[in-house]
């Protein structure tokens, strides 16, 4: 499609394809009608030019064009083109002797070509309708998770559902594959059954287009949640290296690790969907390796949510990075396990991690100064030689941990904790936990895919009381990349002026202002705000020209903040804020359309009037001729 004029200028070429197909169909119909009415046939020059054009296009396609997944055009296709060209030229030559028969022949040839070309399209391999309509567990979970903030039909109602991000591929087998084969195997062909299974996996990971179909909002710019403007592509540089950003707004295909928590919070991402392809079973215990923590000396990471589970040991998967020079027995970390009311008031067990005993250098070699600990496996994505070491930390009496903290103490390098699980060695039961240095998460759903809940997510609308001004987008991006930037406490204003005179210092939020969305529709958002002091109400939706806002019935400017989102200034107190989308382009377009419609009606009236006068004159002439003959 990129070789056809116009297609390369659309983010979704299918939008141009609709217009292109309509225009080509009208052109083909007009040509057939001309041939039907044309008595003299098509001239030799026109036929020769047409033949040269067809042969040139076919030769270009055969020699240089690749179709599908990089393969060249096959010879059966070339043979079909050759037959079609010969038949088309023969029918054009026949227009001089039998123009109507040639027109019918060309029309039939066109129908045959369309039928042959469409035979390889997806609609010709129809499968069961449940491939699209049925719910998968992950979709059902995301829909149910937002029930406390219900939306009425057509996206209207009180509250707004949070977004999710998916970074899973579809190389897994669905857990209900045997049931699918039993139910649909006798009814579908092998190809149709395969398509059904692939569709089920796409729904499980919510591939692009599906979020919009099922009414769940995605942070991915493809559709279903965030308007993929040019600034959205710029903002993706917070998630990805600069050279991996897609200009069309796709995000999930480029993600290899879960993004930093503060960016998920800013985008109102409450759920993260991932697969289980890089997790591991070690000694009969499932280890969740999705998050993990990379800890330098003095740094710590804690399990944000520890479900009640009586256990006798803690399983730890880890390795060292940059610690090859550490001798045997060097303390590299401390694990604190709190029971009851936690580490400060309850019972606490402290375990020391040592190089060569509990963990070791991940890329182990002959120059490593310490011994190699017990290798649990090799689960590094893209680095099969990397070692993951497994150890168990045991306590005497069975007890249910409530707090688990891992702290690095190694003198050099990093302690990388891949995963932790609590184990009851009496029953061989276990519970996988989530340890992360990118935010606070808990496992909310585990099936064919995993769904994590972001415990620190910001609501779609929130109030901040610190602001800093950026002159341009690059300056705004640099400010946001700073380690001290906290989107829950501060905004980066685009353009000139901090109209509220807010402090520009950076730190933890100290105010408890609230914002509640009471009505959410595509072109109107209503929010109730209670601000303890002056600040900015941030709505984590795309800023775009045409958005207007009113605070307590008074119009206020809509500011672009944090590069992409929109905000309005609010004073201390209780307010009602209404965002509405009223672009000037819509009014201009309506005016142009109205003028065009009036002009079309005027031309039609004139044409009908002239036709009527012509008929009257013809009738008068005929009557006069009859009188003359008499």
C-alpha positions as CSV (number, residue, x, y, z in Angstrom):
1,X,0.0,0.0,0.0
2,X,2.9,2.4,0.6
3,X,3.5,2.5,-3.2
4,X,0.0,3.8,-4.0
5,X,-0.3,7.6,-3.8
6,X,-1.9,8.8,-0.6
7,X,-1.6,5.6,1.4
8,X,1.8,6.5,3.0
9,X,0.2,9.7,4.5
10,X,-2.3,7.9,6.6
11,X,-1.6,6.3,10.0
12,X,-4.2,3.7,9.2
13,X,-4.1,3.1,5.4
14,X,-7.6,1.5,5.5
15,X,-9.1,4.9,6.0
16,X,-7.7,6.0,2.7
17,X,-8.6,2.6,1.2
18,X,-12.3,3.2,1.7
19,X,-12.1,6.5,-0.3
20,X,-9.8,4.9,-2.9
21,X,-12.0,1.9,-3.4
22,X,-15.1,4.1,-3.8
23,X,-13.3,6.3,-6.3
24,X,-11.9,3.4,-8.4
25,X,-15.4,1.7,-8.4
26,X,-17.0,4.9,-9.7
27,X,-14.2,5.3,-12.3
28,X,-14.6,1.7,-13.5
29,X,-18.4,2.1,-13.7
30,X,-18.0,5.3,-15.7
31,X,-15.5,3.6,-18.1
32,X,-17.9,0.7,-18.7
33,X,-20.7,3.1,-19.4
34,X,-18.6,5.0,-21.9
35,X,-17.6,1.8,-23.7
36,X,-21.3,0.8,-23.8
37,X,-22.3,4.1,-25.5
38,X,-19.2,4.6,-27.6
39,X,-19.7,3.3,-31.1
40,X,-16.3,3.9,-32.7
41,X,-14.3,1.7,-30.4
42,X,-11.0,2.4,-28.6
43,X,-8.2,3.7,-30.8
44,X,-4.9,1.9,-31.4
45,X,-2.9,4.6,-29.6
46,X,-5.0,4.3,-26.4
47,X,-4.7,0.5,-26.5
48,X,-1.0,0.6,-27.0
49,X,-0.5,3.1,-24.1
50,X,-2.7,0.9,-21.9
51,X,-0.7,-2.2,-22.8
52,X,2.6,-0.5,-22.1
53,X,1.4,0.7,-18.7
54,X,0.1,-2.7,-17.7
55,X,3.3,-4.5,-18.7
56,X,5.4,-1.9,-16.9
57,X,3.4,-2.3,-13.7
58,X,3.6,-6.1,-13.9
59,X,7.3,-6.0,-14.6
60,X,7.9,-3.6,-11.7
61,X,5.9,-5.9,-9.4
62,X,7.8,-9.0,-10.5
63,X,11.3,-7.5,-10.2
64,X,11.1,-5.3,-7.2
65,X,7.9,-5.5,-5.2
66,X,7.7,-7.8,-2.2
67,X,4.4,-8.8,-0.8
68,X,3.3,-10.6,2.4
69,X,6.2,-11.3,4.7
70,X,9.0,-10.3,2.4
71,X,8.4,-12.9,-0.4
72,X,8.4,-11.9,-4.0
73,X,5.4,-12.3,-6.3
74,X,4.9,-15.9,-7.2
75,X,4.8,-17.2,-10.8
76,X,1.2,-18.4,-10.5
77,X,0.3,-14.8,-9.7
78,X,2.4,-13.5,-12.7
79,X,0.6,-16.1,-15.0
80,X,-2.8,-14.8,-13.8
81,X,-1.7,-11.2,-14.5
82,X,-0.5,-12.2,-18.0
83,X,-3.8,-13.9,-18.8
84,X,-5.8,-10.9,-17.5
85,X,-3.7,-8.5,-19.6
86,X,-4.2,-10.5,-22.8
87,X,-8.0,-10.8,-22.2
88,X,-8.3,-7.1,-21.4
89,X,-6.4,-6.0,-24.5
90,X,-8.4,-8.5,-26.7
91,X,-11.7,-7.0,-25.4
92,X,-10.5,-3.5,-26.0
93,X,-9.6,-4.4,-29.6
94,X,-13.1,-5.8,-29.9
95,X,-14.7,-2.5,-29.0
96,X,-14.7,-1.4,-32.7
97,X,-16.8,-4.3,-33.9
98,X,-18.9,-5.1,-30.8
99,X,-18.6,-2.3,-28.2
100,X,-21.4,-3.5,-26.0
101,X,-20.2,-7.1,-26.0
102,X,-16.7,-5.9,-25.2
103,X,-18.0,-3.7,-22.3
104,X,-19.9,-6.7,-20.9
105,X,-16.7,-8.8,-21.3
106,X,-14.6,-6.2,-19.5
107,X,-17.1,-6.0,-16.7
108,X,-17.1,-9.8,-16.3
109,X,-13.3,-9.9,-16.3
110,X,-13.3,-7.3,-13.6
111,X,-15.7,-9.4,-11.4
112,X,-13.5,-12.5,-11.9
113,X,-10.4,-10.5,-10.9
114,X,-12.1,-9.1,-7.8
115,X,-13.2,-12.6,-6.8
116,X,-9.7,-14.0,-7.3
117,X,-8.0,-11.2,-5.4
118,X,-10.4,-11.5,-2.5
119,X,-10.1,-15.2,-2.1
120,X,-6.9,-14.8,0.0
121,X,-8.3,-12.1,2.3
122,X,-9.3,-12.9,5.9
123,X,-13.0,-12.7,5.2
124,X,-12.8,-15.7,2.9
125,X,-11.5,-17.8,5.9
126,X,-14.4,-17.2,8.2
127,X,-14.4,-18.9,11.6
128,X,-16.9,-19.2,14.4
129,X,-18.4,-15.8,15.4
130,X,-17.3,-16.5,19.0
131,X,-13.8,-15.8,17.8
132,X,-14.7,-12.1,18.2
133,X,-17.8,-11.9,20.4
134,X,-16.8,-14.2,23.4
135,X,-15.1,-12.8,26.4
136,X,-11.7,-14.1,27.6
137,X,-10.8,-14.1,31.3
138,X,-8.5,-11.1,31.0
139,X,-11.1,-8.9,29.3
140,X,-13.7,-9.9,31.9
141,X,-11.3,-9.1,34.7
142,X,-10.6,-5.6,33.3
143,X,-14.3,-4.9,32.8
144,X,-15.2,-6.1,36.3
145,X,-12.3,-4.2,37.9
146,X,-13.9,-0.9,37.0
147,X,-17.4,-1.7,38.3
148,X,-17.1,0.6,41.3
149,X,-17.0,3.4,38.8
150,X,-19.7,2.3,36.4
151,X,-20.3,4.0,33.0
152,X,-23.6,4.1,31.4
153,X,-24.2,3.3,27.7
154,X,-22.2,5.1,25.2
155,X,-19.5,6.1,27.7
156,X,-21.7,8.4,29.8
157,X,-22.1,8.1,33.5
158,X,-20.3,8.8,36.8
159,X,-16.6,8.1,36.9
160,X,-14.2,6.8,34.3
161,X,-12.4,3.5,34.0
162,X,-8.7,3.4,34.4
163,X,-6.4,2.5,31.5
164,X,-4.3,-0.6,31.1
165,X,-1.1,-1.5,29.2
166,X,-0.4,-4.8,27.5
167,X,3.1,-6.0,26.7
168,X,2.4,-9.7,26.0
169,X,2.9,-11.6,22.8
170,X,0.8,-14.6,21.6
171,X,3.4,-17.4,21.5
172,X,1.6,-19.2,24.4
173,X,-1.1,-21.9,24.1
174,X,-4.5,-21.0,25.6
175,X,-5.3,-23.0,28.8
176,X,-8.7,-24.0,27.3
177,X,-7.2,-25.2,24.0
178,X,-8.4,-28.8,24.5
179,X,-12.0,-27.5,25.2
180,X,-11.8,-25.3,22.1
181,X,-10.7,-28.3,20.0
182,X,-13.5,-30.5,21.4
183,X,-16.2,-27.9,20.8
184,X,-15.2,-26.4,17.5
185,X,-13.0,-29.1,16.0
186,X,-15.9,-31.1,14.4
187,X,-17.5,-27.8,13.1
188,X,-14.5,-26.0,11.6
189,X,-11.8,-26.7,9.1
190,X,-8.2,-26.9,10.3
191,X,-7.5,-23.3,9.0
192,X,-10.7,-21.9,10.7
193,X,-9.9,-23.6,14.0
194,X,-6.3,-22.2,13.8
195,X,-7.8,-18.7,13.2
196,X,-10.1,-19.2,16.2
197,X,-7.2,-20.1,18.5
198,X,-5.2,-17.1,17.3
199,X,-8.1,-14.8,17.8
200,X,-8.6,-16.1,21.3
201,X,-4.9,-15.3,22.1
202,X,-5.3,-11.8,20.6
203,X,-8.3,-11.2,22.9
204,X,-6.4,-12.5,25.9
205,X,-3.6,-10.0,25.4
206,X,-5.9,-7.3,24.1
207,X,-4.0,-6.6,20.9
208,X,-4.6,-3.2,19.1
209,X,-8.2,-2.6,18.0
210,X,-9.7,-4.9,20.6
211,X,-9.6,-2.5,23.5
212,X,-12.0,-0.2,21.6
213,X,-14.2,-3.2,20.7
214,X,-14.7,-4.3,24.3
215,X,-14.9,-0.9,25.9
216,X,-11.6,-0.9,27.9
217,X,-9.2,1.9,27.7
218,X,-5.5,1.3,26.7
219,X,-2.5,3.6,27.1
220,X,-1.2,2.3,23.8
221,X,-1.6,4.9,21.1
222,X,-3.0,2.5,18.5
223,X,-6.6,3.0,19.7
224,X,-8.9,2.5,22.6
225,X,-7.8,5.1,25.1
226,X,-5.2,7.8,24.1
227,X,-5.2,10.1,21.1
228,X,-2.0,9.3,19.2
229,X,-0.8,12.8,18.4
230,X,2.7,13.8,17.5
231,X,3.3,14.8,21.2
232,X,2.2,11.4,22.3
233,X,5.0,10.0,20.1
234,X,7.4,12.4,21.8
235,X,6.1,11.4,25.2
236,X,6.9,7.7,24.4
237,X,10.5,8.6,24.9
238,X,9.8,8.4,28.6
239,X,8.9,4.7,28.1
240,X,11.4,3.7,25.3
241,X,14.9,4.6,24.0
242,X,14.7,7.4,21.4
243,X,15.6,5.0,18.5
244,X,12.8,2.5,19.4
245,X,9.9,5.0,19.3
246,X,7.3,4.2,16.5
247,X,6.1,7.3,14.6
248,X,2.6,5.8,14.3
249,X,2.1,5.7,18.1
250,X,2.4,1.9,18.7
251,X,3.8,1.2,22.1
252,X,3.1,-2.4,23.2
253,X,5.1,-4.0,20.4
254,X,8.2,-2.0,21.4
255,X,8.1,-2.6,25.1
256,X,10.4,-5.2,26.6
257,X,10.2,-4.3,30.3
258,X,7.4,-2.8,32.3
259,X,7.8,1.0,32.3
260,X,8.7,3.1,35.4
261,X,5.8,3.4,37.8
262,X,5.5,7.2,37.8
263,X,4.8,7.2,34.0
264,X,2.1,4.5,34.5
265,X,0.7,6.6,37.3
266,X,0.6,9.7,35.1
267,X,-1.2,7.9,32.3
268,X,-3.8,6.5,34.7
269,X,-2.6,2.9,34.1
270,X,-4.1,0.8,36.8
271,X,-3.5,-2.6,35.1
272,X,-0.5,-4.2,33.4
273,X,-1.1,-7.3,31.2
274,X,1.8,-9.6,30.6
275,X,2.4,-13.3,29.7
276,X,4.1,-16.0,31.6
277,X,6.8,-16.9,29.0
278,X,9.7,-15.7,31.1
279,X,8.5,-17.0,34.5
280,X,9.9,-20.2,35.9
281,X,9.1,-23.3,38.0
282,X,12.0,-24.0,40.4
283,X,11.9,-27.0,42.7
284,X,8.1,-27.3,42.3
285,X,7.6,-23.6,43.1
286,X,6.3,-21.0,40.6
287,X,8.4,-17.9,40.5
288,X,7.1,-14.7,39.0
289,X,10.1,-13.1,37.2
290,X,8.2,-10.2,35.5
291,X,9.3,-7.3,37.7
292,X,12.3,-7.7,40.0
293,X,14.6,-5.1,41.6
294,X,18.2,-4.0,40.7
295,X,19.7,-2.8,44.0
296,X,22.9,-1.0,44.7
297,X,24.4,-0.7,48.1
298,X,21.9,0.8,50.6
299,X,19.0,0.5,48.3
300,X,15.9,-1.6,49.2
301,X,12.8,-3.0,47.7
302,X,9.7,-4.3,49.4
303,X,6.8,-6.6,48.4
304,X,3.9,-4.2,48.2
305,X,1.2,-6.8,48.8
306,X,1.7,-9.9,50.8
307,X,-1.4,-12.1,50.9
308,X,-2.1,-14.1,54.0
309,X,-0.3,-17.4,53.5
310,X,1.2,-19.6,56.3
311,X,4.7,-20.6,55.2
312,X,7.9,-22.1,56.4
313,X,10.4,-20.6,53.9
314,X,11.0,-17.9,51.4
315,X,12.3,-18.7,47.9
316,X,14.6,-16.2,46.3
317,X,15.8,-16.0,42.7
318,X,18.7,-13.5,42.2
319,X,22.1,-12.9,40.7
320,X,24.9,-10.3,41.0
321,X,25.9,-7.8,38.4
322,X,29.4,-6.3,38.5
323,X,30.3,-8.3,41.6
324,X,32.8,-10.7,40.1
325,X,35.6,-9.5,42.4
326,X,33.7,-10.2,45.6
327,X,35.3,-13.1,47.5
328,X,33.4,-16.1,48.9
329,X,31.1,-15.2,51.9
330,X,30.9,-11.5,51.2
331,X,27.6,-10.1,52.5
332,X,25.7,-8.8,49.5
333,X,22.2,-8.3,50.9
334,X,19.8,-8.6,53.8
335,X,16.2,-10.1,53.6
336,X,13.9,-8.9,56.4
337,X,10.7,-11.0,56.9
338,X,8.1,-9.5,59.2
339,X,5.2,-11.5,60.8
340,X,2.1,-10.2,62.5
341,X,2.1,-6.4,62.6
342,X,5.2,-6.1,60.5
343,X,8.9,-5.4,61.0
344,X,8.5,-2.5,63.6
345,X,6.1,-4.1,66.0
346,X,5.8,-7.8,65.1
347,X,8.2,-10.7,65.0
348,X,11.0,-10.2,62.5
349,X,13.5,-12.6,60.9
350,X,16.6,-11.3,59.2
351,X,18.5,-13.3,56.7
352,X,21.9,-12.4,55.3
353,X,22.7,-13.1,51.7
354,X,26.3,-14.1,50.9
355,X,28.2,-14.3,47.6
356,X,29.0,-17.9,46.6
357,X,26.3,-19.3,48.9
358,X,23.0,-17.7,48.2
359,X,23.8,-15.9,45.0
360,X,26.6,-15.3,42.5
361,X,27.7,-13.3,39.5
362,X,25.1,-13.7,36.8
363,X,27.5,-14.0,33.9
364,X,29.8,-16.4,35.7
365,X,33.2,-17.2,34.4
366,X,36.7,-18.4,35.4
367,X,37.7,-14.9,36.7
368,X,34.9,-14.7,39.3
369,X,36.4,-14.6,42.8
370,X,33.6,-16.4,44.6
371,X,32.0,-19.9,44.1
372,X,29.0,-20.4,42.0
373,X,25.8,-20.8,44.0
374,X,22.9,-23.2,43.1
375,X,21.8,-22.4,39.6
376,X,18.0,-22.5,39.2
377,X,18.0,-21.8,35.5
378,X,18.7,-19.4,32.7
379,X,15.8,-17.1,32.3
380,X,17.3,-13.9,31.1
381,X,15.4,-12.6,28.0
382,X,17.8,-12.7,25.1
383,X,20.8,-13.8,27.2
384,X,20.7,-17.6,27.5
385,X,24.1,-17.7,29.2
386,X,22.8,-15.6,32.2
387,X,22.4,-17.5,35.4
388,X,19.6,-17.2,37.9
389,X,20.5,-18.5,41.4
390,X,17.9,-20.0,43.7
391,X,18.0,-20.2,47.5
392,X,15.5,-20.8,50.3
393,X,15.5,-18.9,53.6
394,X,13.7,-21.0,56.3
395,X,12.2,-20.2,59.7
396,X,11.4,-22.7,62.4
397,X,7.7,-22.3,63.1
398,X,5.1,-22.0,60.3
399,X,3.9,-18.4,60.1
400,X,2.3,-16.0,57.7
401,X,4.7,-13.2,56.5
402,X,3.2,-9.7,56.4
403,X,6.3,-7.7,55.3
404,X,9.2,-8.7,53.0
405,X,12.1,-6.3,52.4
406,X,15.3,-7.0,50.4
407,X,18.2,-4.6,51.1
408,X,21.5,-4.5,49.2
409,X,24.7,-4.3,51.2
410,X,27.4,-5.4,48.7
411,X,30.5,-3.1,48.4
412,X,30.4,-3.0,44.6
413,X,28.0,-3.9,41.8
414,X,24.3,-4.6,42.1
415,X,22.1,-7.3,43.7
416,X,19.4,-8.2,41.1
417,X,16.4,-9.9,42.7
418,X,14.4,-11.6,40.0
419,X,11.5,-13.0,42.1
420,X,10.4,-14.1,45.5
421,X,7.9,-16.8,46.7
422,X,6.7,-17.9,50.1
423,X,6.7,-21.7,50.4
424,X,5.0,-24.1,52.9
425,X,7.4,-27.1,52.8
426,X,4.9,-29.2,54.8
427,X,2.4,-29.3,52.0
428,X,4.6,-28.1,49.1
429,X,2.2,-25.2,48.7
430,X,3.5,-21.8,47.6
431,X,2.5,-18.2,46.8
432,X,4.4,-16.1,44.2
433,X,5.0,-12.5,45.2
434,X,5.8,-9.3,43.3
435,X,9.0,-7.5,44.3
436,X,9.6,-4.4,42.2
437,X,11.8,-1.3,42.1
438,X,9.5,0.4,39.5
439,X,6.5,0.9,41.7
440,X,4.0,-0.9,43.9
441,X,2.2,-3.7,42.2
442,X,0.2,-6.7,43.1
443,X,-0.9,-9.8,41.1
444,X,-4.6,-9.4,40.5
445,X,-5.3,-12.1,38.0
446,X,-3.4,-15.2,36.8
447,X,-4.6,-17.3,33.9
448,X,-3.2,-17.5,30.4
449,X,-1.8,-14.1,31.1
450,X,-1.1,-12.2,34.3
451,X,-2.8,-8.9,35.2
452,X,-1.0,-6.7,37.8
453,X,-2.7,-3.8,39.6
454,X,-0.7,-0.6,40.0
455,X,-1.3,0.4,43.7
456,X,0.0,4.0,43.2
457,X,-2.0,4.9,40.1
458,X,-3.3,8.5,39.8
459,X,-6.9,9.0,39.0
460,X,-7.9,10.3,35.6
461,X,-8.3,13.8,37.2
462,X,-6.1,15.0,40.0
463,X,-4.8,18.3,41.6
464,X,-1.2,19.4,41.9
465,X,0.2,22.4,43.7
466,X,3.7,22.8,42.2
467,X,4.5,23.9,38.7
468,X,7.4,24.7,36.4
469,X,7.4,26.2,32.9
470,X,9.1,24.7,29.9
471,X,9.9,26.8,26.8
472,X,9.5,23.9,24.4
473,X,8.7,20.2,24.2
474,X,12.4,19.1,24.5
475,X,12.7,21.2,27.7
476,X,9.6,19.7,29.1
477,X,10.8,16.2,28.3
478,X,14.1,16.9,30.1
479,X,12.3,18.2,33.2
480,X,10.1,15.2,33.3
481,X,13.0,12.8,33.0
482,X,14.6,14.2,36.1
483,X,14.7,11.7,39.0
484,X,13.1,14.3,41.2
485,X,10.0,14.9,39.0
486,X,6.9,13.5,40.6
487,X,3.7,13.8,38.4
488,X,1.5,13.5,41.5
489,X,3.0,16.7,43.0
490,X,4.1,18.8,40.0
491,X,3.2,19.8,36.5
492,X,5.4,21.0,33.6
493,X,3.5,23.9,31.9
494,X,3.9,24.5,28.2
495,X,4.4,28.0,27.0
496,X,4.6,31.1,29.1
497,X,3.8,31.9,32.6
498,X,2.9,30.2,35.8
499,X,-0.4,32.1,36.2
500,X,-1.1,30.7,39.7
501,X,2.3,31.7,41.0
502,X,2.7,28.2,42.4
503,X,6.0,27.1,44.0
504,X,8.4,25.4,41.6
505,X,10.1,23.3,44.3
506,X,10.0,19.5,43.9
507,X,9.1,17.2,46.7
508,X,6.4,15.0,48.1
509,X,2.8,16.2,47.8
510,X,1.7,17.8,51.1
511,X,-1.9,18.7,50.2
512,X,-4.9,16.4,50.2
513,X,-6.9,18.1,47.4
514,X,-9.4,15.8,45.6
515,X,-11.0,15.6,42.2
516,X,-13.9,13.4,41.2
517,X,-15.2,12.8,37.7
518,X,-19.0,13.0,37.7
519,X,-19.6,12.8,33.9
520,X,-17.3,11.5,31.2
521,X,-18.1,11.5,27.5
522,X,-15.9,11.9,24.5
523,X,-16.7,15.6,24.1
524,X,-17.7,16.6,27.7
525,X,-16.1,15.9,31.0
526,X,-17.4,17.2,34.4
527,X,-15.3,17.2,37.5
528,X,-15.9,18.2,41.1
529,X,-12.8,19.6,42.8
530,X,-12.0,20.4,46.4
531,X,-8.6,22.2,46.5
532,X,-7.0,23.1,49.8
533,X,-4.9,25.7,48.1
534,X,-4.3,27.1,44.6
535,X,-3.2,24.6,42.0
536,X,-3.9,22.9,38.7
537,X,-6.5,20.4,38.0
538,X,-4.9,17.9,35.6
539,X,-7.0,15.7,33.3
540,X,-4.9,12.8,31.9
541,X,-6.4,13.1,28.5
542,X,-4.9,14.5,25.3
543,X,-4.7,18.3,24.9
544,X,-5.9,19.4,21.5
545,X,-7.0,22.7,20.0
546,X,-10.8,23.1,20.5
547,X,-11.0,22.0,24.1
548,X,-12.6,24.7,26.3
549,X,-13.1,24.8,30.1
550,X,-15.3,26.5,32.6
551,X,-14.7,26.7,36.3
552,X,-17.9,27.4,38.2
553,X,-19.5,28.7,35.0
554,X,-16.6,31.1,34.1
555,X,-14.5,30.3,31.1
556,X,-10.8,29.7,31.8
557,X,-7.9,28.8,29.5
558,X,-7.0,25.1,29.0
559,X,-3.2,24.7,29.6
560,X,-1.1,21.9,28.1
561,X,0.8,20.2,30.9
562,X,3.3,17.4,31.1
563,X,3.8,17.7,27.3
564,X,0.5,16.0,26.4
565,X,-2.3,16.4,28.9
566,X,-4.7,19.2,29.7
567,X,-5.2,21.2,32.9
568,X,-6.9,24.3,34.3
569,X,-6.0,26.6,37.2
570,X,-8.2,26.4,40.3
571,X,-8.2,28.5,43.5
572,X,-8.6,27.1,47.0
573,X,-12.1,25.8,47.6
574,X,-14.8,23.7,46.0
575,X,-15.3,24.0,42.3
576,X,-17.2,22.5,39.4
577,X,-15.0,22.2,36.3
578,X,-16.5,21.3,32.8
579,X,-14.3,20.5,29.8
580,X,-16.1,20.7,26.4
581,X,-14.7,20.1,22.9
582,X,-15.9,22.8,20.5
583,X,-13.3,23.2,17.7
584,X,-13.5,26.1,15.3
585,X,-12.8,23.7,12.5
586,X,-16.1,22.0,13.1
587,X,-18.0,25.3,12.7
588,X,-16.0,26.2,9.6
589,X,-16.6,22.8,8.2
590,X,-20.3,23.0,8.9
591,X,-20.4,26.4,7.1
592,X,-18.5,25.1,4.1
593,X,-20.8,22.1,3.9
594,X,-23.9,24.3,4.1
595,X,-22.6,26.6,1.4
596,X,-21.8,23.6,-0.8
597,X,-25.2,22.1,-0.2
598,X,-26.9,25.3,-1.1
599,X,-24.8,25.6,-4.2
600,X,-25.6,22.0,-5.2
601,X,-29.3,22.6,-4.8
602,X,-29.0,25.8,-6.8
603,X,-27.2,24.0,-9.7
604,X,-29.7,21.2,-9.6
605,X,-32.6,23.7,-9.8
606,X,-31.0,25.5,-12.7
607,X,-30.3,22.2,-14.5
608,X,-33.9,21.1,-14.0
609,X,-35.2,24.5,-15.1
610,X,-33.1,24.4,-18.3
611,X,-34.2,20.8,-19.0
612,X,-37.9,21.9,-18.5
613,X,-37.5,24.8,-20.9
614,X,-35.8,22.6,-23.4
615,X,-38.6,20.1,-23.3
616,X,-41.2,22.9,-23.7
617,X,-39.2,24.3,-26.7
618,X,-39.0,20.8,-28.3
619,X,-42.7,20.3,-27.8
620,X,-43.4,23.7,-29.3
621,X,-41.2,23.0,-32.3
622,X,-42.9,19.6,-32.9
623,X,-46.3,21.3,-32.7
624,X,-45.2,23.9,-35.2
625,X,-43.9,21.3,-37.6
626,X,-47.3,19.5,-37.5
627,X,-49.1,22.8,-38.2
628,X,-46.8,23.4,-41.2
629,X,-47.5,20.0,-42.6
630,X,-51.2,20.6,-42.3
